[in-house]
């Protein structure tokens, strides 16, 4: 990846500009050239306003942003503070997140029934565990990894161990969102994330002890970032924890979502561990945003969105580091990521709601089936009717719905006794499969009810 070109020093620009050109630049002052928060490396390829050179245009942007900038109690490796601003796109993005992730959807959505919320939560934890690990090199299919987590089997290789650890860490964070952030908390989180995956087991749950680490582009090994010296890491972590625990009375005021994003940013910047920095950074984001009451974010996966465009993720870091510690670039990128994750959740819930509604319509059309199945069994029937070809196990069904083993076993055996599932033994476990003619069997169970049969068979 090409490292973005740093902007020219403002003193150099001012010395080059004629007074008339500087006056023109100050009349066109804006923090959002072309309506975007452009970095110099992007702006220099755009067409400037007619009377301005690219340097004069950048000067107008620089002075507009400087007046809106706030210094943070977070420092770069030279001891200079990181900064952030709140341009209109940030404010609009935060408004949407406040509206969509902190309360309103709980009362207005008809998608998440109480009995379904645990199932949706497990799906989101699995998705985040898988994609966060894949971002850092885990190589396995989503289906294999999801089956491992749902079935509770032990991981078989390094990649599965990364994913298994990530899932455990996300579960741990849910129970600790009310706890203050401390260095020991961060170290324990890292230990959970990396246990059994590091070359040196002693590096698990401890800060790195040397500087033999750089952030590189895996494609060509180009060095993208040199983290701070390892001797500074204890004090930097203390400072980061104090920032993470601050509230609205602290100066400057930092919106809770921005605070969570900046925790994410700083772990990536400091790279305090030999490995697992990205997973730790994203996990701390989840802790912080849950601590601030954004309950819906438990049901989203930001890593799923980041995995779709990893180069943009890296570039957001580089734009900050190459433009005088302006974290607004990273904040904007993450706000867009969060909003995409929320939209993906809405799409998922709408799809699940539609599928559940169609299944319920099929079942309620028949007096014999109307009250025959509980909501867990309806979920299996809904899933099976999609023709995914997936199998079902008692332990996976138990974890998905958070019920006892016996309850899960009874659910599946009941469907098997009705002929809606078939069973085969694999090792010591029984595997349940939907039959190929599931729709016909449901129609037959309805007692030959004409309307139901037509619906189930797709005939009207």
C-alpha positions in Angstrom: 0.0 0.0 0.0 1.3 3.4 -0.9 1.7 5.6 2.2 -0.3 8.9 1.8 1.8 12.0 1.1 1.9 14.3 4.1 0.6 17.8 3.6 3.1 20.6 3.1 4.0 22.5 6.2 1.6 25.4 6.6 4.6 27.8 7.2 6.1 26.8 3.9 2.8 27.3 2.1 2.2 30.7 3.6 5.7 31.8 2.6 5.0 30.8 -1.0 1.6 32.4 -1.4 1.1 35.9 -2.7 -1.0 38.2 -0.4 -3.8 38.2 -3.0 -3.9 34.4 -3.3 -3.9 34.1 0.5 -6.8 36.5 0.7 -8.7 34.5 -1.9 -8.0 31.3 0.1 -9.4 32.8 3.3 -12.6 33.8 1.5 -13.1 30.2 0.5 -12.3 28.7 3.9 -13.9 25.3 4.4 -13.1 22.1 6.4 -14.8 20.0 3.7 -13.4 20.6 0.3 -15.6 19.0 -2.3 -18.0 18.2 0.5 -15.6 15.6 2.1 -13.0 15.5 4.8 -10.2 15.1 2.3 -6.6 14.3 3.1 -3.9 16.3 1.3 -3.0 13.2 -0.7 -6.5 13.2 -2.1 -7.0 16.9 -2.4 -3.9 17.4 -4.5 -5.6 15.3 -7.2 -8.8 17.3 -7.2 -9.4 20.5 -9.2 -9.1 23.5 -6.9 -11.4 26.6 -7.1 -10.5 28.7 -10.1 -8.4 31.3 -8.3 -6.5 29.0 -6.0 -3.4 26.7 -6.3 -3.5 23.4 -4.6 -1.3 24.8 -1.8 -3.6 27.8 -1.3 -6.6 25.5 -1.3 -5.0 23.4 1.4 -4.2 26.5 3.5 -7.9 27.4 3.5 -8.8 23.8 4.6 -6.0 23.8 7.3 -7.2 27.1 8.9 -10.9 26.0 8.8 -10.1 22.7 10.5 -7.7 24.3 13.0 -10.5 26.4 14.5 -12.6 23.2 15.1 -9.8 21.0 16.5 -9.7 19.6 20.0 -6.6 18.1 21.6 -6.9 14.7 23.3 -5.0 13.4 26.3 -3.6 10.7 24.0 -0.1 11.1 22.7 1.8 10.0 19.7 5.3 8.4 20.0 6.9 11.9 20.0 4.7 13.1 22.9 2.4 15.3 20.7 -1.3 15.1 21.3 -3.7 13.5 19.0 -6.6 15.7 17.9 -10.1 15.4 16.6 -12.8 17.7 15.2 -16.6 17.4 14.7 -17.3 18.4 11.1 -20.9 18.0 9.8 -20.4 14.4 8.5 -19.3 13.3 12.0 -22.2 15.0 13.7 -24.7 13.5 11.2 -23.2 10.0 11.6 -23.3 10.2 15.4 -26.9 11.4 15.3 -27.9 8.4 13.3 -26.1 6.0 15.6 -27.6 7.7 18.7 -31.0 7.2 17.1 -30.6 3.7 15.8 -28.4 2.0 18.4 -29.2 3.4 21.8 -32.9 2.9 22.3 -35.5 3.8 19.7 -35.4 0.5 17.8 -36.1 -1.4 21.0 -39.6 0.1 21.2 -40.5 0.5 17.5 -39.1 -2.6 15.9 -41.4 -5.6 15.5 -38.5 -7.7 14.3 -36.9 -8.9 17.6 -39.1 -11.0 19.7 -37.8 -11.7 23.2 -37.5 -15.4 22.4 -35.4 -14.6 19.3 -33.0 -12.1 20.8 -30.7 -14.7 22.3 -30.4 -16.5 19.0 -29.7 -13.2 17.2 -27.1 -12.3 19.8 -25.3 -15.6 19.4 -25.3 -15.2 15.6 -23.7 -11.8 15.9 -21.1 -13.0 18.4 -20.2 -15.8 16.0 -19.9 -13.5 13.1 -17.7 -11.0 14.9 -15.5 -13.8 16.3 -15.0 -15.2 12.8 -14.4 -12.1 10.8 -12.2 -10.3 13.5 -10.0 -13.4 13.5 -10.0 -13.6 9.6 -8.8 -10.0 9.5 -5.7 -11.1 11.3 -5.1 -14.2 9.2 -7.4 -16.9 10.4 -8.0 -19.3 7.5 -11.2 -21.3 7.7 -14.6 -21.3 6.2 -17.4 -19.5 8.0 -19.6 -22.6 8.1 -16.9 -24.8 9.7 -16.1 -22.1 12.3 -19.8 -21.4 13.1 -20.4 -25.2 13.5 -17.5 -25.4 15.9 -18.9 -22.6 18.1 -22.5 -23.7 18.0 -21.5 -27.3 18.8 -19.0 -26.3 21.4 -16.3 -28.6 20.1 -12.7 -27.9 20.7 -10.7 -26.1 18.0 -8.6 -28.3 15.8 -6.0 -25.9 14.5 -4.5 -22.4 14.9 -7.2 -20.6 12.9 -10.1 -22.2 14.8 -8.3 -21.4 18.1 -8.2 -17.7 17.2 -11.9 -17.8 16.4 -12.8 -19.8 19.5 -10.8 -17.3 21.7 -12.4 -14.3 20.1 -15.8 -15.8 20.9 -14.9 -16.3 24.5 -13.5 -12.8 24.7 -16.8 -11.3 23.3 -18.8 -13.3 25.9 -16.4 -12.1 28.6 -16.9 -8.5 27.6 -20.7 -8.7 27.9 -20.3 -9.5 31.6 -17.7 -6.8 32.2 -19.2 -3.8 30.5 -19.9 -2.3 33.9 -16.3 -2.7 35.0 -13.7 0.1 34.8 -10.9 -0.1 32.2 -7.6 -1.0 33.8 -4.3 -2.3 32.5 -5.0 -5.7 34.1 -8.4 -5.8 32.3 -6.7 -5.2 29.0 -4.0 -7.8 29.7 -6.6 -10.4 30.6 -8.6 -9.6 27.5 -5.5 -10.1 25.4 -4.8 -13.4 27.2 -8.2 -14.6 26.4 -7.9 -13.6 22.8 -4.4 -15.2 22.2 -4.2 -18.2 24.4 -2.7 -21.1 22.5 -2.0 -19.0 19.4 1.3 -17.3 20.0 4.8 -18.7 19.2 5.9 -17.8 22.7 3.2 -18.6 25.3 4.8 -16.0 27.6 3.6 -13.2 25.3 0.0 -14.1 26.0 -1.5 -11.4 28.2 1.6 -9.3 28.5 3.0 -6.1 26.8 5.7 -6.7 24.3 9.2 -6.6 25.7 11.1 -5.3 22.7 10.7 -3.2 19.6 11.1 -5.9 17.1 7.6 -5.2 15.6 6.4 -3.1 12.8 3.0 -2.8 11.0 3.7 -4.0 7.4 1.7 -4.5 4.2 1.5 -8.3 4.0 1.6 -8.1 0.2 5.1 -6.6 -0.2 6.3 -6.2 3.5 6.4 -2.4 3.2 6.6 -0.8 6.6 3.4 1.2 7.2 3.8 2.1 10.9 6.5 1.9 13.6 4.9 1.7 17.0 6.2 3.5 20.2 9.1 2.0 22.1 8.2 -0.9 24.4 9.5 1.0 27.5 6.7 3.5 27.1 3.9 1.0 26.9 2.9 0.7 30.6 2.5 4.5 31.0 0.7 4.7 27.6 -1.7 2.0 28.7 -2.4 3.8 31.9 -3.2 6.9 30.0 -5.4 5.0 27.6 -7.4 3.4 30.5 -7.9 6.8 32.1 -9.3 8.1 28.8 -11.5 5.1 28.4 -13.0 5.6 31.9 -13.7 9.4 31.4 -17.2 10.7 31.2 -19.1 13.7 29.9 -17.6 16.0 32.6 -14.1 15.5 31.2 -12.4 18.1 29.0 -12.7 18.0 26.1 -16.1 16.4 25.8 -15.8 13.3 23.7 -18.9 11.7 22.4 -19.2 8.1 23.7 -19.1 6.6 20.2 -16.0 8.7 19.4 -14.4 7.6 22.7 -14.9 3.9 21.8 -13.5 4.5 18.3 -10.4 6.2 19.7 -9.8 3.3 22.1 -9.8 1.1 19.0 -7.4 3.5 17.2 -4.9 3.8 20.1 -4.4 0.0 20.5 -3.8 -0.2 16.8 -1.4 2.7 17.0 0.5 1.6 20.1 0.6 -2.1 19.0 1.4 -3.0 22.7 1.4 -6.8 22.0 3.4 -9.1 20.0 0.3 -10.3 18.2 -3.5 -9.9 18.6 -3.5 -6.1 18.6 -6.4 -5.8 16.1 -8.6 -8.2 17.9 -7.9 -6.5 21.2 -8.6 -3.1 19.7 -11.9 -4.1 18.3 -12.9 -5.9 21.5 -12.2 -2.8 23.5 -14.4 -0.8 21.1 -17.2 -3.3 21.9 -16.6 -2.9 25.7 -16.6 0.9 25.5 -19.7 1.2 23.3 -21.7 -1.3 25.4 -20.6 0.5 28.6 -22.1 3.7 27.2 -25.5 2.1 26.6 -25.5 1.3 22.9 -27.1 -2.1 23.5 -27.8 -2.7 19.8 -24.1 -2.9 19.0 -24.0 -6.3 20.7 -25.9 -7.5 17.7 -23.6 -6.1 15.0 -20.3 -7.1 13.6 -17.9 -4.3 12.6 -15.3 -6.7 11.6 -17.6 -8.1 8.9 -17.8 -4.6 7.4 -14.0 -4.0 7.8 -13.2 -7.3 6.1 -15.0 -6.2 3.0 -12.6 -3.3 2.5 -9.5 -3.8 4.7 -7.3 -1.3 2.7 -9.7 1.5 3.7 -9.3 0.5 7.3 -5.5 0.7 7.1 -5.7 4.0 5.1 -7.8 5.6 7.9 -4.9 5.0 10.3 -2.3 6.3 7.8 -4.3 9.5 7.1 -4.3 10.3 10.8 -0.6 9.6 11.2 0.4 11.6 8.1 -1.7 14.7 8.9 -0.6 16.0 12.2 -2.4 13.4 14.4 -5.8 14.3 13.1 -7.9 11.3 14.2 -11.0 12.7 12.4 -10.1 10.6 9.4 -10.3 7.4 11.5 -13.4 8.5 13.3 -15.2 9.2 10.1 -14.2 5.8 8.7 -15.4 4.0 11.8 -18.7 5.9 12.0 -19.4 4.8 8.4 -18.4 1.2 9.4 -20.8 1.3 12.4 -23.7 2.6 10.3 -23.1 -0.1 7.7 -23.1 -2.7 10.5 -26.4 -1.4 11.9 -27.9 -1.4 8.4 -26.7 -5.0 7.9 -28.4 -5.9 11.2 -31.7 -4.3 10.0 -31.5 -6.2 6.8 -30.8 -9.4 8.7 -33.7 -8.8 11.0 -36.1 -8.0 8.2 -35.1 -11.1 6.4 -35.5 -13.3 9.5 -38.8 -11.6 10.3 -40.1 -12.3 6.8 -39.0 -15.9 6.9 -40.6 -16.4 10.3 -43.8 -14.8 9.2 -44.0 -17.0 6.2 -43.4 -20.1 8.3 -46.0 -19.0 10.9 -48.5 -18.4 8.0 -47.9 -21.9 6.8 -48.4 -23.3 10.3 -51.4 -21.2 11.3 -53.3 -22.1 8.1 -53.8 -25.5 9.6 -55.7 -26.1 12.9 -53.5 -29.2 13.5 -50.3 -27.3 13.2 -51.3 -23.9 14.7 -50.0 -24.6 18.2 -48.0 -27.7 17.5 -44.5 -26.2 17.5 -42.7 -23.9 20.0 -40.7 -20.9 18.7 -37.4 -22.9 18.7 -38.9 -25.6 16.5 -40.4 -22.9 14.3 -36.9 -21.4 13.9 -35.5 -24.8 12.8 -38.4 -25.3 10.3 -37.9 -21.8 8.9 -34.2 -22.4 8.5 -34.7 -25.9 7.0 -37.3 -24.6 4.5 -34.7 -22.3 3.0 -33.0 -25.4 1.7 -29.5 -24.6 3.1 -28.7 -28.3 3.5 -27.4 -27.7 7.1 -27.6 -30.2 9.8 -28.7 -29.8 13.5 -27.2 -31.1 16.7 -28.6 -31.1 20.2 -25.6 -29.2 21.7 -25.7 -26.5 19.0 -29.5 -26.1 19.3 -29.0 -25.8 23.1 -26.4 -23.0 22.7 -28.3 -21.2 20.0 -31.4 -20.9 22.2 -29.8 -21.0 25.6 -31.9 -23.8 26.9 -31.1 -27.0 28.8 -29.7 -30.0 27.0 -32.8 -32.0 27.6 -35.1 -29.2 26.2 -33.0 -29.0 23.1 -33.0 -32.8 22.7 -36.8 -32.9 23.1 -37.2 -30.2 20.4 -35.2 -32.2 17.9 -36.6 -35.6 18.7 -40.1 -34.3 18.5 -39.5 -33.0 15.0 -37.9 -36.3 14.2 -40.9 -38.3 15.5 -43.1 -36.1 13.3 -41.0 -37.0 10.3 -39.8 -33.4 9.8 -36.2 -34.3 10.6 -34.1 -37.4 9.9 -31.3 -38.6 12.1 -27.9 -40.2 11.6 -25.2 -41.1 14.1 -21.8 -39.5 13.6 -19.3 -40.8 16.2 -21.1 -40.4 19.5 -23.3 -37.6 18.3 -26.7 -37.7 16.6 -27.0 -35.4 13.6 -30.5 -34.3 12.4 -31.2 -33.4 8.8 -34.2 -31.9 7.1 -35.7 -34.3 4.5 -35.8 -33.2 0.9 -39.6 -33.3 0.9 -40.0 -31.2 4.1 -42.8 -29.0 2.6 -44.8 -32.1 1.5 -44.4 -33.6 4.9 -45.7 -30.4 6.6 -48.6 -30.4 4.2 -49.4 -34.0 5.1 -49.2 -33.1 8.8 -51.9 -30.5 8.3 -54.3 -33.3 7.7 -54.7 -32.7 4.0 -56.1 -29.2 4.5 -56.4 -27.9 0.9 -55.3 -24.3 1.4 -52.4 -25.3 3.6 -51.2 -27.9 1.2 -51.3 -25.4 -1.7 -49.3 -22.9 0.3 -46.7 -25.4 1.5 -46.3 -26.8 -1.9 -46.0 -23.4 -3.5 -49.2 -23.9 -5.5 -51.1 -20.7 -4.7 
